[in-house]
Amino acid sequence: MNWLIILISIIAICYLIYIYYPIKESMHSKPIKKINIVLLGDYILHEPKSQQYPSIKEMFKEKFPLANVNAFTSECKTLEKFRNEIKKMSPGKYNNKDTYFFLSIGSSAIHKNLINCSKVYDVKPTQTNSGKRSKCLSSKQLEESWMPEIDILKEKFKKAKIIIIGRYNPKKGSTIKLCDESLKSNNMLHENIEMWNNDISNYSQCYNSDKSHKKKDCKTITYIPLNKYINPDEDLKKDGYTIKAQSIKKLANILFHEIK
């Protein structure tokens, strides 16, 4: 009879441990944070055409399996497309401290503008038509056309973190095929890239130093100088423009560190 009492007591103790221990653990464990990761912009973050080439979006999903990862990217991101994508996004979903916007802009804008500047006419003049000249912007005008859109993004999603990715230099002498147009990589292109990167860097520094943003509980803007991490001789394919698969993975790891 004693053994039966002992057995029942052991079962009762085990049952209490089974019920009580998970409750105690759940009280002390931190809730798993679900984050939003949004990729916005052009070539750098765009989904590859070949499945054999690594996708930054898929690498984010693998690294943060519980995250909501969205990519609003295209090889040739225009100002209008960028503006419309911002309009469609809901503040109710994305305006919080657990949202991270990764922004890559400028690649196709610089490329297209330099091609326009090299043209005399888009449509050649005829006897009945005076012709249509290409729209050629200075580096200052290019900056002034894009930076207000980042202002709109930041104003709409004040609590979210924005990470702006700079532009890397292609190999000099290579021919870049982008947006159905070809452009030679030369000193002019590299100078434009350098000015663009400086503009973005200055923009983020000015924003972060503005005390009024801190009062509004705004997150700072991070700038990632891509030309610091992508070396034309080591990280680009033979075409002088496409980033090697291994270097894309290196870039992804750099971006991962921004998720905190």
Buried (B, 14 or more C-beta within 10 A) or exposed (E): EEEEEEEEEEEEEEEEEEEEEEEEEEEEEEEEEEBBBBBBBBBBBBBBEEEEEBBBBBBBBEBBEEBBBBBBBBBBBBEEBBEEBBEEBEEEEBBBEBBBBBBBBBBBBBBBBBBBBEEEEEEEEEEEEEEEEBEEBEBEEBBEEBBEBBEBBBEBBBBBBBBBBBBBBBBEEBEBEBBEBEBBBEEEBBEBBBBBBEBBBEBBEEBBEEEEBEEEEBBEBBBBBBBEBBEBEEBBEEEBBBBBBEBBEBBBEBBEEBBE
